[in-house]
Amino acid sequence: MKNFEFKNPTKIIFGKDTIPKLTKQLPTEAKIMMLYGGGSIKRNGVYEQVKSALEGFEVIEFGGIPANPEYDILMDALKIIKEEKVTFLLAVGGGSVIDGVKFLSAAALYEGDEPWDILAKSIRTYKGMPFGTVLTLPATGSEMNSGSVITRHSLKEKRTMGGPGLFPQFSILDPQVVHSIPKRQLANGIVDAYTHVLEQYMTYPAGAFLQDRIAEGILQTLIEIAPRIIADPTDYEAASNFMWSCTMALNGLIQLGVPTDWAVHMMGHELTALYGIDHARTLAIIAPSHYRYNLEAKKEKLAQYGERVWNISEGTIEEKAKAAIVKTEEFLHSLDIKTTLKEYTEDYEGTAETIAQRFVDRGWKGLGEHRTLAPEDVEKIVKMSY
């Protein structure tokens, strides 16, 4: 196991009817900007609960943050934050809203001229404007980590950012919100969390036995509850395990002392930027090809995954590894998630070359746990995903 340091300061408030507890989490003199997405919170009762909890506070609302939070829209919010001297941000939504608020937290205190530089130049944030979250869509784990992904449509770019100053002060997780989530979004959330685990687990053995077992436990839980939550989002037991699995998948715990990959995400982000494909579905497009292309480097963990998660007991290490990839594809298909690019767009020719060139232009010399995947490898993996 590798050396590590770990600190996660986010307070989690989990369970039924916990949104009213928001009141006591906020600074008493705060001037709050409440941010949300397309308005689903006004249809599922969350908006009323949050507004009730905010009674007595000075609150400015900003709605309309889209999936894949858009830089230009966030800049409109940033202007209001500065003009109105907002002191606390409240994200009410899923990962896109929370990611958008993280960008605003960083940009509100950023001293440079161009906030896009935070993303384009990978400037880490050590102190941001304080914020909290009320989670409405389990998927990204953004409610308990310090990372964010922002899209800029005018540039067809999707960039990551982060830093220790971007942990939420608190996150309220009421699994009852799951009952109103459409099946497509539920499936996306399951795949997003599942792939988050794989990115931290599917590398090479590092002697981190506990981290492996926790990762495998999250994967097994997602597999177990997936058909239940898709069939009946009001199943509170399934909903609560779904929500907590998504949080645990990316709160930093399972990446301690182990190598991590994240190449699937880096390639997937490009597909979203180019075609607007749902984030989770881009991961489903790339992951099987990525694991097949890197079979030799990943075969020990792939075989372990096959044995422990899918109960594959026969065959050589290579055969178990290959069977595990097939099982993963079958799981994705069971959620009605397609796993090739041509199933999402007819305009896919040249995509691999475009993505590889983007990595060259950015100076990215190596992806993956060994940092050895060059742009030419990326081109081959994306072509395998057609």
ChimeraX attribute file (.defattr): number of C-alpha atoms within 10 A of each C-alpha:
attribute: neighborCount
match mode: 1-to-1
recipient: residues
	/A:1	13
	/A:2	10
	/A:3	7
	/A:4	9
	/A:5	6
	/A:6	10
	/A:7	8
	/A:8	15
	/A:9	13
	/A:10	18
	/A:11	16
	/A:12	16
	/A:13	16
	/A:14	16
	/A:15	14
	/A:16	13
	/A:17	14
	/A:18	16
	/A:19	21
	/A:20	14
	/A:21	13
	/A:22	20
	/A:23	17
	/A:24	10
	/A:25	13
	/A:26	21
	/A:27	13
	/A:28	10
	/A:29	11
	/A:30	14
	/A:31	19
	/A:32	23
	/A:33	24
	/A:34	22
	/A:35	22
	/A:36	27
	/A:37	20
	/A:38	13
	/A:39	13
	/A:40	15
	/A:41	19
	/A:42	11
	/A:43	10
	/A:44	16
	/A:45	12
	/A:46	21
	/A:47	16
	/A:48	13
	/A:49	17
	/A:50	20
	/A:51	15
	/A:52	14
	/A:53	16
	/A:54	18
	/A:55	10
	/A:56	11
	/A:57	16
	/A:58	12
	/A:59	18
	/A:60	15
	/A:61	11
	/A:62	16
	/A:63	15
	/A:64	15
	/A:65	23
	/A:66	16
	/A:67	19
	/A:68	24
	/A:69	26
	/A:70	20
	/A:71	22
	/A:72	14
	/A:73	15
	/A:74	20
	/A:75	16
	/A:76	11
	/A:77	22
	/A:78	20
	/A:79	13
	/A:80	14
	/A:81	21
	/A:82	12
	/A:83	9
	/A:84	13
	/A:85	13
	/A:86	19
	/A:87	18
	/A:88	20
	/A:89	27
	/A:90	25
	/A:91	28
	/A:92	26
	/A:93	25
	/A:94	23
	/A:95	26
	/A:96	25
	/A:97	29
	/A:98	33
	/A:99	28
	/A:100	27
	/A:101	33
	/A:102	33
	/A:103	31
	/A:104	25
	/A:105	26
	/A:106	25
	/A:107	22
	/A:108	20
	/A:109	14
	/A:110	18
	/A:111	9
	/A:112	10
	/A:113	7
	/A:114	9
	/A:115	20
	/A:116	19
	/A:117	13
	/A:118	20
	/A:119	19
	/A:120	14
	/A:121	11
	/A:122	14
	/A:123	16
	/A:124	16
	/A:125	21
	/A:126	11
	/A:127	15
	/A:128	20
	/A:129	21
	/A:130	21
	/A:131	25
	/A:132	26
	/A:133	28
	/A:134	24
	/A:135	27
	/A:136	27
	/A:137	24
	/A:138	31
	/A:139	31
	/A:140	30
	/A:141	28
	/A:142	27
	/A:143	33
	/A:144	26
	/A:145	22
	/A:146	23
	/A:147	23
	/A:148	23
	/A:149	22
	/A:150	24
	/A:151	23
	/A:152	17
	/A:153	16
	/A:154	10
	/A:155	9
	/A:156	14
	/A:157	18
	/A:158	24
	/A:159	19
	/A:160	17
	/A:161	22
	/A:162	23
	/A:163	19
	/A:164	16
	/A:165	17
	/A:166	29
	/A:167	27
	/A:168	28
	/A:169	18
	/A:170	22
	/A:171	26
	/A:172	24
	/A:173	26
	/A:174	21
	/A:175	28
	/A:176	21
	/A:177	24
	/A:178	25
	/A:179	16
	/A:180	17
	/A:181	17
	/A:182	11
	/A:183	16
	/A:184	12
	/A:185	16
	/A:186	23
	/A:187	22
	/A:188	24
	/A:189	25
	/A:190	28
	/A:191	27
	/A:192	25
	/A:193	26
	/A:194	26
	/A:195	22
	/A:196	26
	/A:197	25
	/A:198	22
	/A:199	21
	/A:200	23
	/A:201	26
	/A:202	26
	/A:203	23
	/A:204	18
	/A:205	16
	/A:206	15
	/A:207	12
	/A:208	15
	/A:209	11
	/A:210	10
	/A:211	20
	/A:212	22
	/A:213	15
	/A:214	17
	/A:215	27
	/A:216	20
	/A:217	15
	/A:218	23
	/A:219	23
	/A:220	17
	/A:221	17
	/A:222	22
	/A:223	18
	/A:224	14
	/A:225	19
	/A:226	22
	/A:227	15
	/A:228	16
	/A:229	25
	/A:230	21
	/A:231	11
	/A:232	14
	/A:233	22
	/A:234	18
	/A:235	17
	/A:236	18
	/A:237	14
	/A:238	22
	/A:239	25
	/A:240	22
	/A:241	18
	/A:242	28
	/A:243	27
	/A:244	17
	/A:245	25
	/A:246	28
	/A:247	22
	/A:248	21
	/A:249	28
	/A:250	23
	/A:251	20
	/A:252	17
	/A:253	15
	/A:254	23
	/A:255	21
	/A:256	17
	/A:257	17
	/A:258	21
	/A:259	19
	/A:260	20
	/A:261	20
	/A:262	17
	/A:263	21
	/A:264	27
	/A:265	20
	/A:266	20
	/A:267	25
	/A:268	26
	/A:269	27
	/A:270	25
	/A:271	28
	/A:272	21
	/A:273	21
	/A:274	18
	/A:275	15
	/A:276	16
	/A:277	19
	/A:278	18
	/A:279	22
	/A:280	26
	/A:281	24
	/A:282	28
	/A:283	27
	/A:284	26
	/A:285	28
	/A:286	26
	/A:287	27
	/A:288	22
	/A:289	22
	/A:290	21
	/A:291	22
	/A:292	17
	/A:293	16
	/A:294	15
	/A:295	17
	/A:296	12
	/A:297	15
	/A:298	19
	/A:299	23
	/A:300	19
	/A:301	20
	/A:302	27
	/A:303	26
	/A:304	22
	/A:305	24
	/A:306	24
	/A:307	18
	/A:308	14
	/A:309	20
	/A:310	18
	/A:311	12
	/A:312	18
	/A:313	12
	/A:314	10
	/A:315	11
	/A:316	10
	/A:317	17
	/A:318	16
	/A:319	15
	/A:320	24
	/A:321	27
	/A:322	19
	/A:323	20
	/A:324	25
	/A:325	21
	/A:326	15
	/A:327	16
	/A:328	17
	/A:329	18
	/A:330	14
	/A:331	15
	/A:332	21
	/A:333	13
	/A:334	13
	/A:335	18
	/A:336	13
	/A:337	20
	/A:338	17
	/A:339	23
	/A:340	20
	/A:341	24
	/A:342	14
	/A:343	11
	/A:344	18
	/A:345	12
	/A:346	8
	/A:347	10
	/A:348	16
	/A:349	13
	/A:350	11
	/A:351	19
	/A:352	25
	/A:353	16
	/A:354	14
	/A:355	23
	/A:356	21
	/A:357	17
	/A:358	15
	/A:359	20
	/A:360	14
	/A:361	9
	/A:362	10
	/A:363	10
	/A:364	15
	/A:365	12
	/A:366	16
	/A:367	20
	/A:368	19
	/A:369	20
	/A:370	13
	/A:371	12
	/A:372	11
	/A:373	17
	/A:374	16
	/A:375	22
	/A:376	15
	/A:377	18
	/A:378	25
	/A:379	20
	/A:380	16
	/A:381	24
	/A:382	26
	/A:383	19
	/A:384	18
	/A:385	20
	/A:386	19
